[in-house]
Amino acid sequence: MPQEPTERDPHADALRRQLPGGVEEPSGGRAVPRSHEIAQPWWSRLHGVGPVLGLALLCIAGALLNPDFATQGNGMNVLTRTAFIGIIAVGMCFVIISGGIDLSVGSMAALIAGGVILLMNALAAWGLSRGIAPAVAVVLGAGFAVLLGATFGLAHGLLITRGRIEPFIVTLGTLGIFRAVLTWLSNGGAITLDNTLADAYAPVYYGALLGVPIPVWVFAVVALLGALILNRTAYGRYVQAIGSNEQVARYAAVDVDRIKLLTYVLLGVCVGIATLLYVPRLGSASPTTGLLWELEAIAAVIVGGTALKGGAGSITGTVIGAVLLSVISNILNLTSIISVYLNAAVQGIVIIVVAFMQRRR
């Protein structure tokens, strides 16, 4: 008996069209590439080199404007200052690719810094009478920073997935909550690291390995792991699929809520890592700590080529975007082209311009 024709699943067809590298299967049964990939002009693929080209031109301009820009010391200084925002930007890249946003990372970092300092001071005071080395308090404080960041990210994820609240609203609310709690804990002033911990904690920021500062090494490791997770794991593919078309991802049996939850937890962990590297720089936390970090992290992701609407992006581009923004800030500090107080304005303009270019493309 001849077999009855099976009915095609429209959702499966949609998934094949949405996921990167998908193919369409015509009625003859032979799989062929999507037609728009064949017709895509070669020059439209060159937009990926834009951040690299921009960074190269900025470095040349900086060297011409001030010879001190091209020194090794200044280069290490730029990379060290990039590390904090770059680590957060790696986590932010996952969130934006998934179609979300987090406006609270600066306030989150401030509260984590205050909490870590309070815990370290308490542990140091307790361990001093018992002969426990201050380094133990530093290690426990570092673990607490990562745990606290993951907890805040989990709270965001639950409110977004279970509470069905838009990410913009959730993180806009926690932006004010985190900074208000820190202001309350510090009585409007600063929470300062105990002097007995300063020497034990200082190498986390001021130390170097093979001539490269520790924060730069940590940034490189976080970026490498982020790239591997995004490009080489099922989780990374699901993040991109959700950002491309959430409904189609649900039809493909992707646990969308779980993936989103993990994405915000990942960002929280990145904020915790960046904060524990930042604390020994000043040895204190105040209501102004982490101010506008969310702007810098989002700008780094967008400048690096990640689509603001989600679905596409890369960790490599994010790293380049973070370095590019730091180079702009460094050039403003070394020259008198415009006031250094306009650095945030420059970053805001960059976000708008890049978003406009993405929209036209």
Stockholm file with secondary structure:
# STOCKHOLM 1.0

chainA/1-361         MPQEPTERDPHADALRRQLPGGVEEPSGGRAVPRSHEIAQPWWSRLHGVGPVLGLALLCIAGALLNPDFATQGNGMNVLTRTAFIGIIAVGMCFVIISGGIDLSVGSMAALIAGGVILLMNALAAWGLSRGIAPAVAVVLGAGFAVLLGATFGLAHGLLITRGRIEPFIVTLGTLGIFRAVLTWLSNGGAITLDNTLADAYAPVYYGALLGVPIPVWVFAVVALLGALILNRTAYGRYVQAIGSNEQVARYAAVDVDRIKLLTYVLLGVCVGIATLLYVPRLGSASPTTGLLWELEAIAAVIVGGTALKGGAGSITGTVIGAVLLSVISNILNLTSIISVYLNAAVQGIVIIVVAFMQRRR
#=GR chainA/1-361 SS CCCCCCCCCHHHHHHHHHSTTCEECCTTSCCEECHHHHHCCGGGGGGGGHHHHHHHHHHHHHHHHCGGGGSHHHHHHHHHHHHHHHHHHHHHHHHHHTTCCCSCHHHHHHHHHHHHHHHHHHHHHHHHTTTCCHHHHHHHHHHHHHHHHHHHHHHHHHHHHTSCCCHHHHHHHHHHHHHHHHHHHTTTSCEECCHHHHHHHTHHHHCEETTEEHHHHHHHHHHHHHHHHHHHSHHHHHHHHHHHCHHHHHHTTCCHHHHHHHHHHHHHHHHHHHHHHHHHHHSEECTTTTTTHHHHHHHHHHHTTCCTTSSCCCHHHHHHHHHHHHHHHHHHHHSCSSCGGGHHHHHHHHHHHHHHHHHHC
#=GC SS_cons         CCCCCCCCCHHHHHHHHHSTTCEECCTTSCCEECHHHHHCCGGGGGGGGHHHHHHHHHHHHHHHHCGGGGSHHHHHHHHHHHHHHHHHHHHHHHHHHTTCCCSCHHHHHHHHHHHHHHHHHHHHHHHHTTTCCHHHHHHHHHHHHHHHHHHHHHHHHHHHHTSCCCHHHHHHHHHHHHHHHHHHHTTTSCEECCHHHHHHHTHHHHCEETTEEHHHHHHHHHHHHHHHHHHHSHHHHHHHHHHHCHHHHHHTTCCHHHHHHHHHHHHHHHHHHHHHHHHHHHSEECTTTTTTHHHHHHHHHHHTTCCTTSSCCCHHHHHHHHHHHHHHHHHHHHSCSSCGGGHHHHHHHHHHHHHHHHHHC
//
